[in-house]
Amino acid sequence: MSFLSLLGIEFRKLRRSRILFILLLPVAILWLPSILNARVNLTPAAAAISPEHNFLIQGYMGMAWFMIPATFIICTVLLTQTERKNNGILKMLALPLDPGRLCLAKFVVLLSFGVIQLLMTAAAYYISAAAATHLLNYPFILPLSYVLPITGEIYLASLPMAAVFWMLATLIRTPVFSIGIGLAAIVPSVLMINTKIWFAYPMCYPFYTLMTEYGRLSPGIFSACLRPLPLIPAAAAVTVLCLTVSCIQFGHSERSE
């Protein structure tokens, strides 16, 4: 069975799930307060950067720090439990296919959820910025050429983190434990971005990426910047290691029973 066929099967399995609602809910939760509190961006306390940039950064902060990681965690559990329910994983493994390839197909589906959610985030930003502009008569809308690259950088920075969460969901069969460990791993991100070894903690990559943009706009707030070294080697090593472990262990416990 080809990899594309596996992808098609995985997407069809989720047709009746509430995955789009799971992806949309965090976006709505974060951007609605941004509209209601948009006036704060015009106060002297927020004058470190322009109101329109502050509106974007503040809205993206919650997504980069907590909502995107939390959504990945929930989606990893959803993908694994879909197979484990009614022994579906055993039926899949009984077919003439490589378990590692099936594991990678599910991971690609997981990454597609990240694309969808970040596109929703960008769309919600423009809707919120337009609403705030109308309410306060101030142009909060930034050009697409600025918003999309930031959104893309946050997504790319989240890939190693997604690999870590996918490995946890593959290794830990109990959903409560998998979700609990994943959520607990998100919290230290705020502390890790201020250390010299931030690159060793992939859960902080999306938030660190956003904060470097904040620091570029206002150097006095966050002085660090994104450098290819040591970020790219560390991110690549984490991603490859976690995916290797996931592919080796995927379905292992079910086959051994």
N, C-alpha and C positions, 0 to 999 in steps of 0.2 A: 504494500500500500504506500503510495507516494506521500510526501510530507504535506503537499497541498490538500490531498484528500483527507488527511488527518485533521488539518485545520478546518476544513469544511464541516467535518463531523463534529468537532468541538464547538463550533459556532452554532450548529443546529441544535446541539444539546441545551443551549442556553436561551433558545428562542422564547420559551415560556417563563423564564426566570424574571426577576425584578431588577436585573442588573442595571438598566438605564436609570431606574429610580434611585438605586444605591449610588450611582455616579452623580446624579443631579442634585440630590438632597444636600450634600456638603456645600456645593456651589451656592445654592439658594440661601443656606443658613449664613454663609459668610458675606455675601454681597448685599443682602437686604439691610443689615446694620450700616454698611458703608454708605448707602443712600440716606438713611435716617440721620447719620452723624456726619454727613459731608461738610457741614458748616465748620467743623473742627479743623479741617484742612486750611481754612482761611484765617485762622487765629494766629497771633504772633508766636505762640508756643510751637506751632508747626512750620515756622518760617525757615527752618534749616534747608529745605528744598522747596521747589515750587508746589503749589496746591495740587496741580494735576498729576505731578509725579508722586506726591505723597499719597494721593487717592489710590493710585495703582499699586504702589509698594505695600501700603497698609492692607489692601484687599488681598494681595498675593501672599502676604506673610502667613496668614492662617492656613492657606492651602499648602505652602511649601513646608511649613513646620509640622503640621499635624494632619490635615485632611487628606492630602495625597498619600502619605504613608498609611494612615488608617484605612483608606479605601483599598490600597494594595493588600493589606492584611486580610480584610474581609473577603476580597475577591479570591485570594489564594485558598482560603478555607472553602469558599463556595465551589471552586474548581475541583478541589480534592474530594470534598464530600459528595459532589455529584457522582463521582465514580464509586466511592465507597458505599453509597446507599444501594441497597438491594444487591450487594456484591457485584456492582457493575464493573469494577476494576478487574475482577476475575474473568468476566466475559470478554473484556477487551484484551487481556493478556493471553487468553486462549486463542486469539486470532494470530495469524502468522505476521506479526509485526514486532519491531524492536521497542522494548519499553522505554529506552532512552529517547527514541524519536517521538514517542507519544508524550513523554515528559516535556520535551522541548516544544512540541506543538501547543501544549497547555500553557507553557510560559509565554509563547508568542501571543496567545489569546489574552493572557494577563497584561502584556505590554500594550495591546490594542485598547484595553480598558483605560490605561493611563493616557493614551492619545485622545480618546473620546472625552475624558474628564477635563483635560487641559484645554481642549477646544471649547468645551462648555464654559470653562473658566474665562477664557478670552472673550467669548460671546457675552457672558454675563457682565464682564467688565464694561464692555461698550454699552450695554443696556443700562447699567448702573450709572456710568459716566454721563450718558445722555439724560437720564432722569435727574441727576444732580445738577447738570448744566441748566436744565429747564427750571428747577426749583430755586437755584441760587443765582442764576444769570451770570455764571462764570464758566468759561470753557474748560471743562475737566477732561475732555477727550484728547488722547494722545494718538499720533499716527500709527497705522498698522505696522509700518516699517520699524517702529520701536517696540511695540507690544509683542509681536510674534517672535522675534529673536529671543527676548527674555523668556517667553513661554517655552520655546524650544530648548533653551539652555536648562531650564528647570526640569524638563522632561528627560533630557539626556543624563542629567545629574541623578535622576531617580532610578536609573536602570540597575546600578549595582545594589541599591537598597531593595529593589523588587526581587533580585536574585537571592538576596539573603532571606527575605520573607517567604519566597517560594521554597527554599531549602527547609526552613522551619516547618512549613505546612506539609512537606513531603516526609520529614522525619518524625513529626509528632502527630499521632493519629487522633488524639483527643482535641477537638476544636477549641474548647475553652482554654486549654493550656497554650495552644498555638497562638490564639488571639491575645491572651494575657501577656505572653513573653514578647510578642510583637509590639503591643501598645506600650509596654514598659520600656522597650528599646527606643521609642520615639522621644521620651521625655528628656534624656540627657543631651539631645541635639543642641539645645540652647547653650549649654555649658561647653560642649565640645568645639563649637565653632570659634571659641575664644582661646583654644589651646594650640600648641604647636603640632600636635599629632591629630588634628581634625581629619586628615586624609585617611586615617586608619579606622574611621567610624562612618561607614557609608550612609547610615541613617540621617546624617547631618548634611549630606551633599546638596540636596535641593535648597535647604534653608541658607546654607553658606553661599550658594550661588546667588540667591536673591540679595543677601546682605552685602555682597561685594558690589552689586549694582547700587545699593543704597549708599555704600561708602564712596562710590565714584561720584555720586551726586552731592554728597556731603562728607568730605574726608574726615571730619571731626567725629563722626558717628561710628564708622567702622573702617579701619585703615587697611585691612587685608585686601588682596586681589587674587583672582584666579590665575594660577600658573600651571602650564602643562605638566611640570614636574613639581611635586611628586604625584599630582592628582591622577593623571592618565594611567601610569603604571599601577598605582594602588587600586584604582577603579577596575582596571582590566583584570588584575589578579583576583580581586574579590569576586567579580562576576564569573570568571572561568572556574574558580574553585567551588563556588556555591552551585553552579550549574552542573559541574562534574559530580559532586556529591548527590545532587538531586537525581540525576540520570541513573546513577548506580543504585540508589536506594529506592527509586520509584517502584512501588508495587512489591518490594522485597518482602515486607511483613506478610502481605496477603499470599504470596507464593509459598512462603514457608509454613503456613498454617495447614 
